[in-house]
Amino acid sequence: MQIYTTKSKNFDRAIDIYNVTDFNLKHIFECGQCFRWNPFEDGYIGIANGIAAFVTYDENDRILTIQCENASDTADFWINYFDLKRDYSEIKKKLSGIDKYLNASVDFGYGIRLLNQEPFETLISFILSANNNIPRIKGCIEKLSERYGTKTSLGLYTFPTPKDLIGVSSDEISECCHAGYRCEYIVKTVKKYIERPIDVSLLREFSLTDAENYIRHYDGVGPKVADCILLFTGSHYDAFPVDVWVKRVIEELYLGKESALKEINKFAVGHFGELAGFAQQYLFYFAREHIDIMKNIV
């Protein structure tokens, strides 16, 4: 992997990262792990950790280009954010050998990489995701950001910090983004987060069960949301979030019967092992797009 700074269309500089493999922006940004990126021209525009950027990827030349402010100073951030130091070809090889459904899912979502996302934004975003659909989740997050975040030079708004939201009432959040019962969860969670923020390095030292219990002390965080937070902040790659799509895949294709969450998680740990989180993303992305095709794989 080689890194260069070049002239940019929208900024003084851009980062060109060469020899980026196992990478596809659509797969990464539309596999359910993040909510702040949208298609724009020949790439995606969005914001991560307060940095607004326009990102493109040349699959033929394997060049990832990131146009943003202070480009040369943020290269390390983007390398970590896109998990570029991890060998996904080896991960996909291992997963493809587990079973036919994973093999097909890896082929379909070949360019997925798990993002290392900022913990507070991830926490609030997935509290908002409970019993919600992606367009509404994205809308809620954008409204919160426009009201309580900071406008960037690209016209995008940063996600509000805990300090931005402390003192904001559930009624004010409801008036802003119409998030229903989740508004009270957000108010309570902001207070708890300021008292005890998420420390990713600490969570990595915990067992998965202990890490889940730690995350679940925040209001509005159930088993699925806890596993999403652990997986999408890079805290635990053995976390296996079970939403309606993943539940359907495991029940219909693997277990052959309706199953409790505990049974599904036990199966995931035994079948996918330490790569369960990666397996979940490939299976989720393929199932959401083509569940009927998955059923007919031989």
ABEGO torsion letter per residue (X at the ends): XBBBBBBBAABABBBBBBGBBGBBAAAAAAAGABAABBBBEABBBBBBGGBBBBBBBBAAAGBBBBBBBGAAAAAAAAAAAAGAABBAAAAAAAAAAABAAAAAAAAAAAABBBBBBBAAAAAAAAAAABGBBAAAAAAAAAAAAAAABBBBAAGBBBBBBAAAABGBBAAAAAAAAGAEAAAAAAAAAAAAAAABBBBAAAAAABBAAAAAAAAAABBGBBAAAAAAAAAAAGABAABBBBBAAAAAAAAAAAAGBBBBAAAAAAAAAAAAEAAAAAAAAAAAAAAAABAAAAAABX
